[in-house]
Amino acid sequence: MAAWRPTASQAARVARAQMLARLRAHFSSEHVLEVETPMLSASGTTDPHIDSATVTCGSASGYLHTSPEFAMKRLLADGCGDCYQIARVFRAGESGHRHNPEFTLLEWYRLGFDLAAISADLVAVLAVALDRELICDCWSFESACKQLGGFDARNVEVNQIVRKLQDANVPLPIGLDNDDVDGWLDYAFSTLVAPRFDPAHVTLVNAYPPSQASLAAIGESDDGPVALRVEAYVGGLELANGFEELRDATEQRARFDAERARRASLGHTAPPRDDHLISALAHGLPACSGMAVGLDRVLMVALGEAHIESVLNFPWGRA
Amino acid sequence: MATYSTNEFKSGLRIMLDNDPHVIVENEFVKPGKGQAFSRVRVRNLKTARVVEKTFKSGESVEAADVMDVELQYLYTDGEFWHFMNTTTFEQLGADASAVANSKMWLKEEDMCQVTLWNGSPLIVQAPNFVELTIVETDPGLRGDTANGGTKPAHLETGATVKVPLFIEQGEVVRCDTRTGEYVSRVK
């Protein structure tokens, strides 16, 4: 196929337009306000595993956002109320069957929702996006790892994960240090657990290890502290990530600084800490939960496509 | 020593793994939204043709394999080595039995072949896709039986045996497809 042509079919373009229209109608009926925030900022995410695209803007340099989260929380702190955004976001270096460095993220926040409420809201939104009723499976991160992957995610033993990978004929990751517990959990979850989720159902995973909290608040479970974070999958395809949001400015600053230190130790540059978000949290973020859904992947599910290129007009390489 | 980082991985890239040159057949990026990224690749060992799966943590570097494809002319064999010549520089190179394992039965003097060099030495010799070879031995032809599509074995000058139609005679030249090992047509 000539490189100037789009890789998505007309049917995929129509399905996308209809999905966006349904989502906007849904949020409008729920009185959730559509907002816009900058794609280009002076600061960016400090997440150790998410690289921002850097751009020059006149004599200044900036970062393309990897999610509209920080700016939307500033709106919430200012009193904006329930809001959503359909944003193009950018993640440098992410390219593959399920990844494109530029993609469409639906992100929304609901005041007063706890993790259970935002999880139920997510299923309702996915049903709107996919235009069908959904059957839902629910796991805690630890129970999914134990029952589907056969390894212990609370007291992680790398040797145990290595044995399970070998049993399943999954190649061991070259270059992953034995003390990088979260790296081993990420790999084992991606290869041993998520592929076993039912491809006809939506699977929710919650109660993540506190080390994988990201911007989620930490809650208490019977077995100790857990991150108030939820992920949604269809089969092994990750569609959404949500948090009961961290509201503590001091804790947020400490996490940003720890992440920047981690990035430095990995030899990665880190964008400046977003002090506007810290100030907004210090001013006061209302109790809320937020959710982010990768709409290109939702479209892949809707159309039964295995490659993200099939739902993008001009993926990276043709863009 | 040249190296490739995982973010340069793509199909066709030649890399060193376990001391053998490999070619990447398939590369897949694996990454949870909030987690560590990995490159999962299927690689083919260029010496053994075995395909295996490997995973690298993103950012890892792998040694590049000094492998290149060149067009060389086949000259002759002395039984131990099969000798080829670069027709531009007239440099001669000897390929061992393992390099010609799948192609030697098709190699005819003066034919141009694609030769994969590793560190400057022939690693794999590929016969031309089509070769025209003389039949040195086959059963006598049966006249009037051209329509039934029966075949008989024919031994070719280079050592290969192909099935040919019954009307083909010893001493005739036939065109063969070396990828399938099949007779294509008679050459007048």
Interface residues (C-beta under 8 A of the other chain):
Chain A: D47 H49 I50 G93 E94 S95 G96 H97 R98 H99 V170 P171 L172 P173 I174 G175 L176 D180 D182 G183 L185 D186 Y187 F189 S190 T191 Q212 S214 E231 E238 N241 L266 G294
Chain B: N7 N27 E28 F29 V30 K31 P32 G33 K34 G35 Q36 A37 F38 R40 V52 E53 K54 T55 F56 K57 S58 G59 E60
